[in-house]
Amino acid sequence: MRRFWQIALPLAGLLVFGLVSRREFQIHRELPPRFPHAKYFFWAATRLDTDPQNRIPHQESKGCNSQENCVTWDLSQRRDTGLLPALLALTAIPVFLIDWPIRSSLGHFGVSELTTFMWSMPILLALWYYIVGRWFDNRRNRKSQHIPKSAPTA
């Protein structure tokens, strides 16, 4: 029994998750210094609340004296997430749907959604892609077993 897809798909899913996460952390690190403790972290199009119980005071406009000199950022705006996050989201819709209540329920207890997301998503993604890979391998193995072998001709 061949097990190619049940190994390859989880590894590919974790690799894509890691690449997207790395890019998002780099983008978050490059925020202007007036946002030292941004309340929300954006992982692709997913908004993660880093402080669900508002324990850390967040100042949205630090250093603005007058309205004409202020530049405001609307961090809730949509942005282009790219091909990798879109591919991951499309192929793992059930994982994102399962992770959403996990994040929100732990957020009620004060656990950062970012922390919950970074711990739960790799586990759920690996499990999801393993199940999908197993299904692919089972179908492939079933098809290869049903191919009639030609009898040698004398």
Residue frames relative to the residue before (quaternion, step in Angstrom):
aa qw qx qy qz dx dy dz
M 1.0000 0.0000 0.0000 0.0000 0.00 0.00 0.00
R 0.3065 -0.7674 0.5412 0.1559 3.55 -0.71 1.09
R 0.1544 -0.8074 0.5676 0.0459 3.55 -1.01 0.85
F 0.1794 0.8329 -0.5107 0.1151 3.57 1.03 0.65
W 0.7467 0.4355 -0.2443 0.4395 3.60 0.63 -1.11
Q 0.6609 0.5090 -0.3339 0.4390 3.60 0.99 -0.65
I 0.6618 0.4203 -0.3108 0.5374 3.58 1.28 -0.11
A 0.6942 0.5046 -0.2835 0.4279 3.59 0.87 -0.95
L 0.6783 0.5088 -0.3150 0.4264 3.62 0.85 -0.86
P 0.6685 0.4676 -0.3369 0.4700 3.67 0.82 -0.76
L 0.6439 0.5137 -0.3325 0.4593 3.59 0.97 -0.76
A 0.6568 0.4988 -0.3093 0.4735 3.59 0.95 -0.84
G 0.6524 0.5189 -0.3124 0.4556 3.60 0.95 -0.83
L 0.6726 0.4777 -0.2951 0.4820 3.58 0.97 -0.84
L 0.6211 0.5349 -0.3394 0.4614 3.58 1.06 -0.69
V 0.6661 0.4848 -0.3008 0.4804 3.59 0.89 -0.89
F 0.6346 0.5207 -0.3312 0.4652 3.61 0.96 -0.82
G 0.6674 0.5038 -0.3000 0.4591 3.58 0.93 -0.85
L 0.6590 0.5088 -0.3098 0.4592 3.59 0.96 -0.84
V 0.6682 0.4825 -0.3009 0.4797 3.58 0.93 -0.88
S 0.6449 0.5206 -0.3259 0.4548 3.60 0.95 -0.83
R 0.6378 0.5274 -0.3250 0.4576 3.58 0.95 -0.83
R 0.6632 0.5005 -0.3028 0.4668 3.57 0.93 -0.88
E 0.6732 0.4995 -0.3012 0.4546 3.58 0.93 -0.87
F 0.6380 0.5046 -0.3333 0.4767 3.61 1.03 -0.68
Q 0.6258 0.5207 -0.3404 0.4705 3.60 1.05 -0.67
I 0.6458 0.5056 -0.3176 0.4758 3.59 0.97 -0.84
H 0.6656 0.5036 -0.3045 0.4590 3.59 0.93 -0.89
R 0.6433 0.5285 -0.3162 0.4549 3.58 1.04 -0.76
E 0.6951 0.4789 -0.2691 0.4637 3.58 1.13 -0.62
L 0.3596 0.7204 -0.5136 0.2964 3.60 1.20 0.26
P 0.6088 -0.5624 0.3946 0.3967 3.59 -1.09 0.57
P 0.6105 -0.5992 0.3744 0.3579 3.60 -1.10 0.63
R 0.5893 0.5742 -0.3938 0.4097 3.60 1.14 -0.26
F 0.6720 0.4039 -0.2989 0.5440 3.57 1.31 0.05
P 0.0161 0.8504 -0.5258 -0.0076 3.63 0.63 1.01
H 0.7864 0.1403 -0.0723 0.5972 3.57 1.03 -0.70
A 0.0738 -0.8155 0.5738 0.0139 3.56 0.36 1.20
K 0.4790 -0.7048 0.4505 0.2662 3.55 -0.83 0.99
Y 0.7904 0.2693 -0.1340 0.5336 3.57 0.98 -0.78
F 0.1711 -0.7307 0.6535 0.0986 3.49 -1.14 0.79
F 0.2228 -0.7870 0.5632 0.1173 3.56 -0.81 0.98
W 0.0862 -0.7453 0.6604 0.0314 3.53 -0.74 1.13
A 0.7769 -0.1674 0.0253 0.6065 3.54 -0.15 1.39
A 0.7872 -0.2510 0.1926 0.5294 3.62 -0.55 -1.07
T 0.5528 0.6122 -0.3864 0.4127 3.59 1.27 0.04
R 0.2333 -0.7738 0.5765 0.1201 3.57 -0.70 1.10
L 0.1017 -0.8047 0.5848 0.0094 3.55 -0.69 1.15
D 0.3261 -0.7499 0.5496 0.1712 3.56 -0.79 1.08
T 0.2603 -0.7970 0.5263 0.1419 3.58 -0.52 1.14
D 0.7738 0.1988 -0.1158 0.5902 3.58 1.24 -0.33
P 0.1022 -0.8631 0.4896 0.0695 3.62 0.43 1.16
Q 0.7450 0.3698 -0.2338 0.5035 3.63 1.10 -0.50
N 0.4503 -0.7375 0.4143 0.2858 3.57 1.29 0.39
R 0.2044 0.7973 -0.5352 0.1898 3.57 0.82 1.00
I 0.7153 0.3712 -0.2244 0.5479 3.59 1.15 -0.65
P 0.3874 -0.7131 0.5176 0.2710 3.63 -0.76 0.91
H 0.1719 -0.7901 0.5853 0.0602 3.54 -0.77 1.08
Q 0.1287 -0.7761 0.6142 0.0620 3.54 -0.81 1.02
E 0.3213 -0.7814 0.5081 0.1674 3.54 -0.57 1.15
S 0.8047 0.1292 -0.0658 0.5757 3.60 0.96 -0.74
K 0.0170 -0.8134 0.5794 -0.0483 3.55 0.01 1.30
G 0.8240 0.2375 -0.1776 0.4827 3.56 -0.83 0.98
C 0.5157 0.6141 -0.4455 0.3981 3.64 1.17 0.24
N 0.1972 -0.7990 0.5602 0.0939 3.57 -0.70 1.09
S 0.7984 0.0563 -0.0192 0.5991 3.57 0.98 -0.74
Q 0.6428 -0.5599 0.3689 0.3704 3.53 -1.20 0.54
E 0.6728 0.5217 -0.3176 0.4175 3.60 0.97 -0.74
N 0.7062 0.4332 -0.2656 0.4930 3.61 1.16 -0.48
C 0.5876 0.5979 -0.3622 0.4075 3.60 1.23 -0.11
V 0.1507 -0.7293 0.6597 0.1012 3.49 -1.16 0.73
T 0.1462 -0.8069 0.5682 0.0682 3.55 -0.59 1.10
W 0.2440 -0.7459 0.6054 0.1325 3.49 -1.16 0.71
D 0.1934 -0.7359 0.6343 0.1369 3.51 -0.96 0.85
L 0.1823 -0.8369 0.5095 0.0825 3.56 -0.02 1.30
S 0.6054 0.5505 -0.3734 0.4370 3.58 1.21 -0.09
Q 0.4352 0.7008 -0.4660 0.3199 3.60 1.24 0.04
R 0.5180 -0.6198 0.4957 0.3190 3.50 -1.21 0.57
R 0.0408 -0.7871 0.6148 0.0276 3.52 -1.07 0.69
D 0.6063 -0.5524 0.4205 0.3880 3.51 -1.25 0.38
T 0.2502 -0.8098 0.5160 0.1241 3.56 -0.56 1.14
G 0.5100 -0.6580 0.4197 0.3618 3.57 1.13 -0.44
L 0.6812 -0.5217 0.3532 0.3730 3.51 -1.36 0.17
L 0.6643 0.5301 -0.3225 0.4168 3.62 0.86 -0.88
P 0.6894 0.4465 -0.3169 0.4743 3.66 0.77 -0.82
A 0.6332 0.5241 -0.3373 0.4589 3.58 1.05 -0.71
L 0.6440 0.5148 -0.3126 0.4717 3.57 0.99 -0.82
L 0.6562 0.5043 -0.3024 0.4729 3.56 0.96 -0.88
A 0.6736 0.4989 -0.2990 0.4560 3.58 0.90 -0.90
L 0.6748 0.4953 -0.3049 0.4544 3.60 0.96 -0.80
T 0.7311 0.4231 -0.2557 0.4702 3.58 0.92 -0.81
A 0.7729 0.2919 -0.1674 0.5379 3.59 1.21 -0.33
I 0.0902 0.8293 -0.5425 0.0995 3.60 0.96 0.84
P 0.6642 0.5024 -0.3434 0.4342 3.67 0.80 -0.78
V 0.6173 0.5491 -0.3491 0.4422 3.59 1.06 -0.68
F 0.6703 0.4815 -0.3008 0.4779 3.58 0.92 -0.86
L 0.6550 0.5073 -0.3136 0.4640 3.59 1.05 -0.70
I 0.6513 0.4813 -0.3132 0.4961 3.60 1.12 -0.61
D 0.6757 0.5137 -0.3001 0.4353 3.59 0.98 -0.82
W 0.5779 0.6229 -0.3775 0.3681 3.59 1.04 -0.68
P 0.7171 0.4042 -0.2942 0.4856 3.70 0.71 -0.84
I 0.5786 0.5646 -0.3867 0.4436 3.60 1.11 -0.53
R 0.6778 0.4929 -0.2886 0.4630 3.58 0.88 -0.95
S 0.7072 0.4675 -0.2831 0.4485 3.57 0.81 -0.95
S 0.6617 0.4941 -0.3274 0.4591 3.62 0.98 -0.72
L 0.6699 0.4574 -0.3105 0.4956 3.62 0.98 -0.70
G 0.5800 0.5828 -0.3656 0.4362 3.58 1.18 -0.49
H 0.6051 0.5539 -0.3524 0.4504 3.58 1.13 -0.59
F 0.6868 0.4416 -0.2735 0.5085 3.58 1.19 -0.47
G 0.6179 -0.5896 0.3252 0.4059 3.58 1.27 0.14
V 0.4828 0.6493 -0.4542 0.3729 3.59 1.22 0.15
S 0.5129 -0.6564 0.4628 0.3032 3.56 -0.88 0.96
E 0.4763 -0.6703 0.4897 0.2899 3.57 -0.94 0.89
L 0.5968 0.5628 -0.3576 0.4463 3.57 1.13 -0.60
T 0.6574 0.4994 -0.3042 0.4753 3.59 0.93 -0.87
T 0.6616 0.5018 -0.3026 0.4680 3.56 0.90 -0.92
F 0.6511 0.5269 -0.3058 0.4527 3.57 0.95 -0.91
M 0.7103 0.4664 -0.2674 0.4543 3.58 0.86 -0.96
W 0.6727 0.4514 -0.3050 0.5007 3.61 1.17 -0.35
S 0.7454 0.4356 -0.2437 0.4418 3.59 0.85 -0.91
M 0.6476 0.5664 -0.3406 0.3793 3.60 0.91 -0.82
P 0.6647 0.4798 -0.3539 0.4503 3.67 0.77 -0.74
I 0.6411 0.5181 -0.3274 0.4619 3.59 0.99 -0.77
L 0.6968 0.4665 -0.2745 0.4707 3.57 0.85 -0.99
L 0.6403 0.5211 -0.3303 0.4576 3.60 1.00 -0.76
A 0.6581 0.4981 -0.3186 0.4661 3.59 0.89 -0.88
L 0.6542 0.5072 -0.3116 0.4666 3.58 0.96 -0.84
W 0.6631 0.5122 -0.3048 0.4528 3.59 0.89 -0.93
Y 0.7155 0.4412 -0.2648 0.4726 3.56 0.79 -1.00
Y 0.5802 0.5483 -0.3829 0.4649 3.61 1.14 -0.45
I 0.6589 0.5026 -0.3067 0.4681 3.59 0.93 -0.91
V 0.6620 0.4862 -0.3091 0.4794 3.60 0.92 -0.87
G 0.6573 0.5117 -0.3055 0.4613 3.59 0.96 -0.84
R 0.6343 0.5188 -0.3288 0.4694 3.56 1.03 -0.74
W 0.6277 0.5272 -0.3286 0.4691 3.56 1.04 -0.80
F 0.6481 0.5076 -0.3149 0.4723 3.61 0.95 -0.88
D 0.6767 0.4949 -0.2982 0.4563 3.59 0.88 -0.93
N 0.6488 0.5134 -0.3238 0.4590 3.59 0.97 -0.78
R 0.6519 0.4989 -0.3194 0.4735 3.58 0.98 -0.79
R 0.6572 0.5049 -0.3115 0.4649 3.57 0.95 -0.84
N 0.6728 0.4893 -0.3011 0.4661 3.59 0.93 -0.85
R 0.6320 0.5259 -0.3330 0.4617 3.58 1.04 -0.72
K 0.6587 0.5000 -0.3118 0.4678 3.57 0.97 -0.81
S 0.6754 0.4871 -0.3109 0.4582 3.58 0.95 -0.78
Q 0.6379 0.5204 -0.3351 0.4582 3.62 1.12 -0.48
H 0.7049 0.4737 -0.2640 0.4572 3.59 1.10 -0.64
I 0.5002 0.6280 -0.4507 0.3903 3.59 1.20 -0.04
P 0.3534 -0.7460 0.5136 0.2341 3.60 -0.57 1.05
K 0.3593 -0.7202 0.5549 0.2105 3.49 -1.00 0.89
S 0.4109 -0.7134 0.5083 0.2525 3.49 -0.84 0.94
A 0.4446 -0.6873 0.5113 0.2619 3.53 -1.01 0.87
P 0.4896 -0.6538 0.4700 0.3346 3.58 -0.95 0.75
T 0.3326 -0.7414 0.5517 0.1881 3.51 -0.97 0.86
A 0.4113 -0.7419 0.4841 0.2147 3.50 -1.00 0.87
